Amino acid sequence: MKIKDLVQKVIGEAVKPIGFELESCDRETWVYVKEEGDIKKNIMIHLLQKGKMKLYFSTNAYGHKSVDGASLEKGGEKKGDSLGIYHFSNEQEFIETLECFRKIIFDYGLSELERMSAPTTEVRPTRETNLFLYENHAELNKQYREKLNIDDNMTHQEIFKIIQDYLVDTQGVEFEDVKRDLIGLAAVAGYVYLDACNGAWQWDNDKCWITNREKYPKDAYPLGIIIDHWRDGATYAREMLDNYYNYLLKK
């Protein structure tokens, strides 16, 4: 039996009754997804190379990183190695590994996905703030360049310094009181990124970002950069803004 058929038989048929559908697959990766409102829960099986595979759990809830399935083992399962990699050398061992993954999914993974479905903080970009930025970025850019005395002759480093200074000066202010300004700063940063890459504003479902126009696009999410650094400390905001500028820079 082909590998993809084995994955579908052992994993796909097991998770389908609880609402997970195969969203994508290729020769190396299978992603099963369940949508509950705005939350997408993901179970991913990844073949690293011949004889090696991993299991991951993730959601799109803000602030959560994917979780290695091996880290959830509590005993009784076939163990992954120190890097969470499961090894197999033939079809029977591949099936046994998939059966181990199925056990991890039902014993631990589903509860882990539930835990990962709540945002880690309310101080974050939301669909509403991203949409407001996307629909008003031109006017916000103009308004906040005037408010912050940013002129067209300034370098991107000078503009990012002004943004960082604002983030530092407003530390400790209530988020709701400064949220509109943070969106405005994201608009200014976004237009600096546009200059770097001849890019475009993008919107998809709940996110707003800047992408270049190359065959292999590079993306930057200015609102996330601004809010995260305002929330967690603005010390490295200028450095991060500059890093994304260089990342998007036209070659």
Phi, psi and omega in degrees: 000142180292152182305313183297327178289324178294317178299316181294322182292314185278318184261307185303314181290334180284322185268347181299316180297340179259015169101004180268132178241149177290112181272321180206152174202150172216202184288346187237339190223137173236128181238120176255132189232141171231126180257130176229097186066235180274356185263133173247122177259132186236135170243121184235133173248129186231123173275115182285316177192181184303124176085008181224138180207160180222160177239134180229151171236140178203162171223171176266009177293139189297134171093358182257135173265160178297152182246129177289126182303326181297331182290346182267351181301137178235011178121144176096343180265161168298128189273143167280169178280192185295342178260008181078016182266136177256136185250144174213153183236353178205178184297321181296318178291328175297316178296318179298322178293318177298321178294325174297316178300318180299318179296316179298318180303310186279328181281324187227324190295319182294319177291327177294319176298323177296316178298324184278004184269354177256130177305146182285342181203152175273348177273086189199162170294141176237174177301320182294315181289324175296319180293319178299317177297314183297319184280341187234016189300323183293313180291321178296319179299314179297314183298315185278338170294321177292316182297324184259008178057045177266124179249169187290347182270355181286146174283165179295327178296321179293320178295316180295328176295319178297317179297314180298318179301320178295316180299320178294315185293336183257010174301134179093348176286147177299138184303316182297332181282340184244356186303315181299320179293323179296323176294320177298318177296324178296324177295316178299312179299321180299321180287331172295319178296322178301318179297327183289324191235005185051047188263203184209152172286140181232151176220135178208105174068290183219011183230150177235133182207171175254134175230150174280180184250021183280169178299323178247090190295148172245140187238155172217140182248089188298325181293320177296318179299313183294309183294317181299318182283331173293318183289316190263000182115129191269008187305320186253015183299314181298318179298317180293317177301317180293322179299317178292324176302312180294325178297319182276347189306136177301136178270000000 
